[in-house]
């Protein structure tokens, strides 16, 4: 890869380098959902396709012990989960003349970042589970076997209250409610009473509060329509690599063009499926 300087006026430095560079996943892709909805289990080095992440199963082994008495030994439930990772990449080619325009590098950098973040969010939430013998990419959270399915939420928040309680009974600590835009609309429309025009979640003229029943709400277009996902980040482990950003004039030398490339590797695994849940929100009721 050539180290050739090009015009990158006003472009973010981490997205418009003059050579191959690597950056922290958390810095250049700070708004992707892996950082909030999962627990970081380890960094992927090079082209390593998988990562073993250890964890200890919960056990009710602690006990009262008399003063001076010997404390009984217990054996911890040592387990591990295997995270399979896949590379996410994008390649963009521009003519040399385009690349030297003042705004081009910034626009391309922003576009590539949005595309990678979108792919990361889609992968985490709704990626279809791989079909054997394939083992990657990791299944999206809503497609994970064993997660709990709540009763539909239609006219009030009672099903959500019940679902949170069920998760907490499984020792979960639910923190996030991830919904699609249609679900947000359905929540906006919930009224304080049958004859009231006041929103159940907030005054009719104000934005709904950011937290519902203690859950931070995240709206994502990558969620299935009329679907909510309750997440305990401690139930999901993830692994990701640094982000590699590069540019070259060699790859398209005969076309007098500049090639920009961004790559990263990511994967996740659900450790405790019964600490996650989906719920239908505002879906049309069949007659």
N, C-alpha and C positions, 0 to 999 in steps of 0.2 A: 504494500500500500504506500503510495507516494506521499511524502510530506511536502505538499505544495500549498503555498499561501494563496487564498482567494479573498475577494471582498466580502466581508461579513458584517457590514455596518449595521448597528442596532440589533443584531441577532443575539439571543441568549448565548453566553459563552459555552455552556455545556451542550448546546444543541448545534453549534456552528464551529466546531474545532477545525484546526488546520492540519490535523493528522488523526490517527487512531487514538482515541482516548476512552477511558473508563470512568464511570461516575457511580456514586452510591445510588442504589435503587430508590431509597427514601427521598433523596434530594431532587432528582430530575423527574420522578414520577410520583410526586408527593400526594396527588389527589386520587390515586387508585385505591380500590376497596380492600385490597390485600392488607394494607397497612392498618386499617381500622377493624376489619371483621375477622382477622386471624391472629394467631400467636406465632411469631417468628421462631422457626425451629432450627434453622441453619442456613448457611450460605452455600450456594452451588459454586464449585470451583471448576473453571474450564468447561469441558463438555460432559461433565459427570451427569449421567441421566437420572440418578435416583439418590435418595438420602435416607438413611435410617435415623429416626428421631426417637429417643427413649422417653418414656413417661411412667409414672407410678399410678397404679389403679387406686382409687379411693377405697379406704377400708376403715371400719369403725373399731380400731384396735386400741385406741387410747383408753386407759382405765384408771380408777382411783387406786392408789397404793399407800399402804400404811407407812408412817414414818419409820425409817430404818429397815423396812422390808425390802427384799430383793425384787427388783422390777422385772416382770416377765418379759422375755424376748418375743418379738413378733417378726415375721418374715414379710417384707414389703412385696407388694404385687408389682414386680418389675416387668414392664412390657415395652414394646416398640411399635412404631408405625412406619411403613415404608412410603415415602413420598416419591411419586414418579413425576419427572419434570419434562417439559417440552420447550423448545426455543420459540420465541415470538420475534418476528423480524419484519422490517420494511425497507424497501429499496426505492429510491427516487432518483430519476435522471433529469437533469436540466441542461440546456445548452449553456455554453460558457457565457454568452451574452446575457441570458436570463439570470444566471448565478451572480453576475456582477452588478445587477440592479440593487439599489439601496434597500428596498423592502423585501426582496426575494428570499434572502436567507432567513429572515424573521418569520415570514409567512410559511415557508417550508418547515422550519423548526417547530412552529406551533402546530401545524397540521400533523406532522409525524408524531409529536407527543400525544395529541388527541387520539390518533389512531391506535397507538400502543396502549394507552390507558383504557380505551374502549374495549380492546381485545382482552386486556387483563380482567376488566369487570365482567365481561361476557363469560370468560372462562371460569371465573370464580362462582358466578351465580347460576348460569344455565347451560354450561357446556354438556353436551350429550355424553353419557358414559361410554367408554371405549368398548368395542365388541371384540371378544377374544379371537385371535391371540393377542390383539393389541392391548397394551396396558397403560397407555397415555394418549391424550391428555387426561388429567384428573376430571372426574365427573363434577359438574356444577353442584352447588349446595342443594338446590331444589330437586336435583335428580339423584341424590344420595339415598341409598336404601336404609331404612330404619328410622328416618326422621318422623316426628309426630305430625299428624294432620288434624287441625282443629276444626270445630264446627264453623259453618259459614257465618260471616259477619254481615248482617243486612241492615237492621234498624237500630241497633245499639251496640255498645262495646262489651256486652256480657260474654260473648264467645272469646274475646281477646283476654278478658279477665280470667276466664276458666283455663285458657291455654297457658298463660303465664304461670298460673298456680300449678298446673301439671308439670311444667318444665322445672319449676323450683322444687317440686317433690322429687325430681330426679337429680337434685343437687346442682342444677344449672343456676347460673347467675345471668339471666337475660339482660342484654344491654342495648341491642339495636333492633329496630323494626325496619326492614328494607321492603319498600313497596314500589309498584309501578305507577305511572301517572294516573291511570284510571282508578286505582285504589285511593290515591290522594283525593281525587275528585269525589269519590264516594264518601270519604271521611269528612270532607268539607260540607257535604250535603246533609250529614246527620244533624237533626234538629233537637233542641232542648225539650220539645214537647210536640204533640200532634198538631196543635194550633199555633205553634210558635215559628217565627222566621229566624230565630236566633240560633246560631251554630252551636252544636253540643260541645265542640272543642274550643271555641273562642267566640268573642262577639262577632256579629255578622260583618262588621266593617273592618275587621282586623285579620291579620294572618293567623292561622291556627298555631298554637304553641308548638315549639320544636319537639317537645317530649310528650308522648302519650303513655299514660300509666307507667311512667318512669323509663320508657324506652326512647332512645334517640332515634328520630325518624330520618331515613335516607331514601330519597326518591331516585330510582334508576330506571331508564327505559329498557334495560336488559332483563328486567324481571318479567315473567309471563303476565298477561293481562289479568287484572283483578286478583292479584296474588300478593300476599305478604309473607315475609320470612323473618322469623324471630331468631336472633343469633346470640349465642354466648361465645365470644371469641376464644375462650379457653378450651372450647370443644373442637377447635380447628387449628391444625398446625400447618405452616407453610414454609416453603424454601424458595429463595430467589437469588439470582446472580447479580453482580454489578451490571450496569447498562453500558454497552459498548457503542460509541458513536464514531463514525468515520466518514471520510470523504476521499475521493480519488479522481484524478484526471486520466489515469492510465486505462481504467476499465473500458472507457468509451473514447480512447485517444483518436481513433479514426473518424469519430463523429463530432470531435471538438466539443465534448460534453463533460459535465461534472456529475459524479454519482455520489449520492448521500446514502448512508446505511446506518440503521439502528438495530441492535439485537439485545435481547435479554432472555433469561431462562427462568421458568417459574413452575411451581406445582403446589398442591395442597392435599391434605387428607383429613377426614373427619375422625376424631378419636372417640367421641361420645355422641352417637347419632341421636340418642334420646334426649339430648340437650338442645336440639334444634327443632324448629317446627314451621310448618306452612299453614296459612289460613286464607280462605277465599274472602275477598272484601268487595262487597257491592256487585257481585256477579249476577247477571239476570237470572231470575228464578223461572224454571221450566213450568209451563201451565199444566 
